[in-house]
Amino acid sequence: MCILAVLLRKFVNSCTMNKTPILLSILLLAVLPVFAQESEIHTLEQNGKFYKAVEFEVKPNTFYTSIDPQFKASSLTFETRLSNTLHRAYVLLGGTQRFDLKKDDHNTDALQENAARNSNQSSELYLSSDEFSFFSFFSGDISGTVRVNLMYAPPLKIDKNTSSKKKDLTDCSVKPESIDQSIWRQGLPDPKGTPQETQVKHVILHHAAGSNTETDYTKVVRNYYLLHTESNGWDDIGYNFLVAQDGTIYDGRDGRGICEDDNVLGAHMCARNVTTMGICLLGNYDVANVFPTDTSLLSVEKLVTWKLHKEGLNAFDSSLHPTAGMLGTIAGHRDGCNAGYTECPGENYYQEIYARVKPDVDSMLRNCMPLGVNQADAAMQATIYPNPASNYFDLELHSTADRLEIFDASGKIVLRSALTSEHIQRISTSGLSAGVYWVKVYDKQAFKAIRLLVSEK
């Protein structure tokens, strides 16, 4: 494009010298970019080798050939006034890797918490295939001050096969395999502040709106961590979990021993984060013909199933969120925000939430069994009702039984009771808190397992 533009400019000059109609020359000049070798760069803030923010002034329709921020980076974002449009603007990282600038609603939302930057909009995070120390920039329709946030996450290779142990997929009390923060965060600054705990009633699904081609997923997660902690100024990465396209699960917000990671209050849903847990699927699913992989969706489903089982929640339920109104137990990011606020998690993923994720999680929950329950004796016949139960349930026996045990979601026995020969026997649940339990009805060593949901008293 640059060479073509230079040739066209020479043609325009030739036309002018040869008295070619001036109107043609003016029209050609109007569509050609102005070239500027550099713009004066001002450093705004810096945190060692991990983060630097700079700003410079730009004019519309101008190509800045070499901008040197005096910083080695692996990713960046652009900020400009909300009154600007990012239309036609693009960046060349290292002078070669092109990204067309697009507004990122999530990053822009984060800026609203910053008094000095709340009149800005943010682009998506652009991750370079290689480290870069300079970039080129075409301003398109942008005019005025541009801020660039540069992040550097040193390369890190980790073994994703953290455990060779095969977990029972029917045991919903066991958290799916994941990569701990202490592993993927190596060499990066620690989180700040003190984690806050929230009682989760909604699992919010996001997409990163980032690269669909990058396969170093640890690199992607590390750069988002720096974006959230350094540029946005948050204490930690915004999501509770992140899932890569190959199905790898990364632990996100760190409870740091104060609370469990899945209950840490995050920063992911338009400042309405209470009672939510956020899961981010890497990639951009607002792109035509780009859909979540089956492997990544399965990991999301396992993670959601584990959390809903742990909290005693139903995949198809909705409940009142403190500030978002009625919100599904499983919901997309856009569901919890004002209409038109964001397209997250991307249309192609959003459709899958309702067509696949919710039904699959519901099926998994119905088939959840604590360790060993799938070895139950098919000859044992028993039913319980009502289910969900509040203060009691009736056990109806269709075969002989001598005792029962009730287990909580973690597999701990919370109630034992001897059984009589009566066909129907009433069992009190008044001492059990609301949640998911398993009732095991025994006849000597044989047993029948039944999932029980105890509701609020």
C-alpha positions in Angstrom: 0.0 0.0 0.0 2.8 2.4 0.9 4.6 1.9 -2.5 1.4 2.2 -4.4 0.6 5.5 -2.6 4.0 6.9 -3.4 3.6 6.0 -7.1 0.1 7.6 -7.2 1.5 10.7 -5.7 4.1 10.9 -8.4 1.3 10.5 -10.9 -0.6 13.3 -9.3 2.4 15.6 -9.4 2.9 14.7 -13.1 -0.7 15.4 -13.9 -0.4 18.8 -12.2 2.7 19.7 -14.1 1.2 18.6 -17.4 -1.9 20.7 -16.7 -4.1 17.6 -16.3 -7.5 18.8 -14.9 -6.9 20.1 -11.4 -10.1 18.4 -10.1 -8.6 14.9 -10.9 -5.5 15.8 -8.9 -7.5 17.0 -5.9 -9.6 13.9 -5.9 -6.6 11.6 -6.0 -4.9 13.5 -3.1 -8.1 13.3 -1.1 -7.9 9.5 -1.0 -4.2 9.1 -0.4 -2.7 9.1 3.1 -0.3 11.7 4.3 3.0 10.2 5.3 4.7 11.3 8.6 8.0 9.8 9.6 7.4 10.2 13.3 5.3 12.0 15.9 6.6 13.3 19.3 6.0 10.6 21.9 5.3 11.3 25.6 5.7 8.7 28.3 2.7 8.6 30.6 3.6 5.7 33.0 5.8 2.7 33.1 6.2 -0.4 35.3 9.7 -1.8 34.6 9.8 -4.1 31.6 6.1 -5.2 31.9 4.2 -2.1 30.9 4.5 1.3 29.4 1.9 3.9 28.3 2.7 6.6 25.8 0.7 9.2 23.9 1.2 11.2 20.7 -0.9 13.5 18.5 -2.2 12.3 15.1 -3.9 13.8 12.1 -6.6 12.0 10.1 -5.6 10.0 7.1 -2.0 10.0 8.1 0.5 7.1 8.0 3.2 7.2 10.8 5.9 5.0 9.4 8.0 4.3 12.5 6.9 4.9 16.1 9.5 4.0 18.6 8.2 3.9 22.2 11.6 2.8 23.6 10.0 -0.4 24.9 10.1 -4.0 23.9 6.5 -5.3 23.8 4.4 -8.4 23.1 1.0 -6.7 22.8 -0.7 -3.4 22.8 -4.0 -1.5 22.9 -4.9 1.9 21.5 -7.1 4.5 23.3 -8.6 7.6 21.7 -11.5 9.9 22.5 -15.0 8.4 22.4 -15.9 11.1 19.8 -13.4 9.5 17.4 -14.2 6.5 15.2 -11.6 3.7 14.7 -12.8 3.3 11.1 -10.0 2.6 8.7 -7.3 2.9 11.4 -4.7 0.1 11.6 -1.4 -0.8 13.2 1.6 -2.7 11.9 3.5 -4.4 14.7 7.2 -4.5 14.0 6.3 -2.9 10.7 4.7 -6.1 9.2 1.9 -7.7 11.3 -1.3 -5.7 10.6 -4.3 -5.3 12.8 -7.3 -3.2 11.9 -8.4 -1.2 15.0 -11.7 -2.3 16.5 -13.4 -1.0 19.7 -13.4 -3.4 22.6 -16.5 -2.8 24.9 -14.9 -4.6 27.8 -11.7 -2.6 27.8 -13.7 0.6 27.2 -15.9 -0.2 30.2 -12.8 -0.6 32.3 -11.8 3.0 31.5 -15.0 4.4 32.9 -13.6 3.6 36.4 -10.5 5.9 35.7 -11.3 9.6 36.0 -8.4 10.6 33.8 -9.4 8.2 31.0 -13.2 7.9 31.2 -13.7 9.9 28.0 -11.6 7.4 26.1 -12.5 4.3 24.1 -10.2 1.3 23.9 -9.3 -1.0 21.0 -9.0 -4.8 21.3 -5.7 -6.3 22.6 -3.4 -6.9 19.7 -0.9 -9.7 20.3 2.2 -9.9 18.2 3.6 -13.2 17.0 7.0 -11.9 17.9 8.3 -9.2 20.3 8.4 -5.8 18.7 10.2 -2.5 19.6 8.5 -0.2 17.1 5.2 0.0 15.2 3.6 1.8 12.2 0.2 3.4 12.5 -2.4 4.6 10.0 -4.8 7.0 11.7 -7.8 6.6 9.4 -10.5 8.9 10.8 -8.8 9.5 14.1 -7.6 13.0 15.1 -6.1 14.3 18.3 -4.3 12.4 21.1 -3.8 8.7 20.9 -2.7 6.7 23.9 -0.9 3.3 23.4 -0.7 0.8 26.2 2.2 -1.6 25.7 2.6 -4.9 27.5 5.5 -7.3 27.7 5.0 -10.8 29.0 8.3 -12.8 28.8 8.0 -16.1 26.9 7.1 -19.0 29.1 6.8 -22.7 28.1 4.8 -24.9 30.5 3.8 -28.5 30.5 0.0 -28.6 30.2 -0.1 -32.3 31.2 0.0 -31.3 34.9 -1.6 -34.7 35.8 -1.8 -38.0 34.2 -4.6 -39.1 36.6 -7.9 -39.8 34.8 -10.8 -38.2 36.6 -14.2 -39.8 36.7 -16.2 -37.5 34.4 -19.4 -38.4 36.3 -18.0 -37.1 39.6 -19.2 -33.5 39.4 -17.7 -32.7 42.8 -14.2 -32.8 41.3 -13.0 -29.6 39.6 -11.8 -30.2 36.0 -8.0 -30.2 35.4 -6.6 -26.7 35.1 -3.3 -24.7 35.1 -2.8 -22.9 38.3 -2.0 -19.2 38.5 1.4 -20.0 40.1 2.4 -21.8 36.9 1.2 -19.5 34.1 1.9 -16.3 36.1 5.6 -17.1 36.5 7.9 -14.1 36.0 5.0 -11.6 36.1 4.1 -9.1 38.9 1.9 -10.5 41.7 -1.8 -9.5 42.0 -2.5 -6.5 44.2 -5.0 -5.9 47.0 -7.1 -8.4 48.9 -9.5 -10.8 47.1 -13.2 -10.2 47.9 -15.6 -13.2 48.1 -19.0 -13.4 46.4 -21.7 -16.0 46.6 -22.1 -17.2 43.0 -25.5 -17.6 41.6 -24.7 -16.8 37.9 -21.9 -18.2 35.6 -21.2 -15.5 33.0 -19.6 -16.7 29.7 -17.3 -14.4 27.7 -15.1 -14.4 24.7 -11.8 -12.6 24.7 -12.5 -10.9 21.3 -8.8 -11.6 20.5 -6.8 -13.8 18.2 -8.2 -16.8 16.4 -4.9 -17.9 15.1 -2.5 -17.7 18.1 -1.8 -21.2 19.5 0.5 -20.2 22.4 -2.4 -19.9 24.8 -0.3 -19.3 27.8 1.2 -16.3 26.1 -2.4 -15.0 25.4 -3.4 -15.4 29.1 -0.2 -13.7 30.4 -0.8 -10.7 28.1 -4.4 -10.3 29.2 -3.2 -10.5 32.8 -0.9 -7.5 32.2 -3.6 -5.6 30.3 -6.0 -6.0 33.2 -3.5 -5.4 36.1 -1.2 -2.8 34.5 -3.3 -0.9 31.9 -6.8 -1.2 33.5 -5.3 -1.0 37.0 -7.2 -3.9 38.4 -5.9 -6.1 41.3 -5.9 -9.3 39.2 -7.1 -10.7 35.9 -10.8 -10.0 35.4 -12.0 -13.6 34.9 -12.3 -16.5 37.3 -11.3 -18.9 34.6 -10.1 -18.8 31.0 -10.5 -21.6 28.5 -8.3 -22.0 25.4 -9.4 -23.2 22.0 -7.7 -26.6 22.7 -9.7 -27.0 25.9 -7.0 -26.1 28.3 -8.4 -24.4 31.4 -6.5 -21.6 33.2 -7.3 -20.6 36.7 -7.9 -16.8 36.6 -8.6 -14.6 39.7 -6.5 -15.9 42.6 -8.1 -16.4 46.0 -4.7 -16.5 47.5 -5.9 -18.6 50.4 -8.5 -16.0 51.5 -11.3 -17.6 49.4 -11.7 -20.2 46.7 -10.8 -19.0 43.2 -14.4 -19.7 41.9 -15.8 -17.4 44.5 -13.4 -14.4 44.0 -15.3 -11.3 43.0 -14.1 -10.6 39.4 -14.2 -7.7 36.9 -16.0 -8.9 33.8 -19.6 -7.9 33.6 -20.2 -4.1 33.1 -19.5 -3.4 36.8 -22.2 -5.8 37.9 -19.9 -8.5 39.1 -21.5 -9.5 42.5 -22.9 -13.1 42.6 -21.2 -14.0 39.3 -18.3 -16.2 38.2 -16.7 -15.3 34.8 -15.4 -17.8 32.3 -13.6 -16.4 29.2 -13.2 -18.4 26.1 -10.1 -17.3 24.1 -10.8 -16.2 20.6 -13.2 -13.9 18.8 -16.7 -15.4 17.9 -18.1 -12.3 16.3 -16.2 -13.2 13.2 -18.0 -14.9 10.3 -17.6 -18.7 10.2 -15.5 -18.8 13.4 -17.1 -21.0 16.1 -15.9 -22.4 19.4 -14.3 -25.8 19.1 -16.0 -28.8 20.5 -13.0 -29.4 22.8 -13.2 -25.9 24.2 -17.0 -26.1 24.7 -16.6 -29.4 26.5 -14.2 -27.8 28.9 -16.5 -24.9 29.5 -19.4 -27.4 30.1 -17.4 -29.4 32.6 -16.3 -26.3 34.5 -19.9 -24.9 34.6 -21.3 -28.3 35.7 -18.8 -28.5 38.5 -19.7 -25.0 39.7 -23.5 -25.5 39.5 -23.2 -28.9 41.2 -21.2 -27.3 44.0 -23.7 -24.4 44.5 -26.8 -26.5 44.0 -27.9 -24.5 40.9 -30.0 -25.5 37.9 -28.7 -24.9 34.3 -32.1 -23.6 33.1 -33.0 -21.4 36.1 -32.9 -17.7 36.4 -32.8 -15.5 39.5 -32.8 -11.8 40.4 -29.3 -10.2 40.2 -28.8 -7.2 42.5 -28.3 -4.7 39.6 -28.9 -6.7 36.3 -32.5 -7.8 36.9 -33.5 -11.4 36.1 -30.4 -13.2 34.9 -29.9 -16.8 33.9 -27.8 -19.2 36.1 -25.8 -19.6 32.9 -25.7 -16.4 30.8 -23.7 -14.6 28.2 -21.9 -11.3 29.1 -24.5 -9.3 27.0 -27.3 -10.7 29.1 -26.1 -8.9 32.2 -25.6 -5.5 30.6 -27.8 -2.8 29.1 -29.2 -3.6 25.7 -26.6 -2.8 23.0 -23.8 -2.4 25.5 -21.7 -5.3 24.2 -21.8 -8.2 21.7 -19.7 -10.4 24.0 -19.5 -13.4 23.9 -19.8 -13.0 20.2 -22.9 -14.2 18.2 -21.4 -17.5 17.2 -20.7 -18.4 20.8 -23.8 -16.9 22.2 -26.0 -19.1 20.1 -24.1 -22.2 21.4 -24.8 -21.2 25.0 -28.5 -21.8 24.5 -28.3 -24.6 21.8 -25.6 -26.7 23.4 -24.0 -25.5 26.7 -27.2 -25.2 28.8 -28.7 -28.6 27.6 -25.3 -30.3 28.0 -24.8 -29.0 31.5 -28.3 -29.9 32.5 -27.7 -33.5 31.3 -24.3 -33.7 33.1 -25.9 -32.5 36.3 -28.7 -35.1 36.0 -26.0 -37.8 35.6 -23.6 -36.4 38.3 -22.4 -39.1 40.7 -19.9 -38.8 43.4 -16.9 -41.2 43.2 -18.1 -44.8 43.3 -21.8 -44.0 42.8 -21.6 -45.3 39.2 -20.9 -48.7 40.6 -24.4 -48.9 42.1 -26.3 -52.1 41.9 -29.0 -51.9 39.2 -31.2 -54.4 41.1 -31.7 -52.0 44.0 -35.0 -50.2 43.5 -35.8 -47.0 45.5 -37.3 -43.5 44.8 -37.4 -40.3 46.9 -40.0 -37.5 46.8 -40.5 -34.6 46.9 -37.2 -33.7 45.2 -36.3 -30.9 45.6 -37.0 -31.3 49.3 -37.1 -28.8 52.1 -37.5 -30.3 55.6 -38.0 -33.9 54.6 -38.3 -36.5 51.8 -40.1 -39.8 51.6 -38.1 -42.9 50.7 -40.1 -45.5 48.8 -38.5 -48.9 48.7 -39.1 -51.4 46.0 -36.5 -53.9 47.3 -35.0 -54.7 50.7 -32.7 -52.1 52.3 -31.1 -51.8 55.7 -29.6 -48.3 55.9 -29.0 -45.0 54.0 -26.2 -42.4 53.9 -26.4 -38.8 52.6 -23.3 -37.2 51.1 -22.8 -33.6 50.3 -21.3 -32.3 47.0 -17.7 -32.8 48.3 -18.4 -36.5 49.1 -18.6 -36.0 52.9 -21.2 -38.1 54.8 -23.6 -35.7 56.5 -26.4 -38.1 57.6 -26.6 -41.8 58.4 -29.9 -43.6 59.2 -31.0 -47.2 59.8 -34.0 -48.3 57.7 -37.0 -50.4 58.7 -39.0 -52.9 56.6 -41.7 -50.3 55.9 -42.4 -49.6 52.2 -42.3 -45.8 52.6 -40.1 -44.1 55.2 -39.8 -40.3 56.0 -36.3 -38.9 56.3 -35.7 -35.5 57.9 -33.5 -33.0 56.0 -34.1 -30.1 58.5 -30.4 -30.2 59.5 -29.2 -29.9 55.9 -28.4 -26.5 54.2 -29.6 -25.8 50.7 -27.6 -27.6 48.0 -27.0 -30.8 46.1 -26.7 -34.2 48.0 -26.5 -37.8 47.1 -28.6 -40.4 49.0 -27.2 -43.9 49.0 -29.6 -46.6 50.0 -27.9 -49.9 51.0 -28.8 -53.5 51.3 -25.7 -55.0 52.9 -23.0 -54.1 50.3 -25.3 -53.4 47.3 -26.6 -49.8 47.0 -28.7 -47.4 45.0 -27.6 -43.7 44.6 -30.2 -40.9 44.1 -29.4 -37.3 43.6 -31.2 -35.0 46.0 -31.6 -31.2 45.9 -32.4 -29.5 49.2 -34.1 -26.1 48.8 -34.1 -23.1 51.1 -36.2 -23.7 54.3 
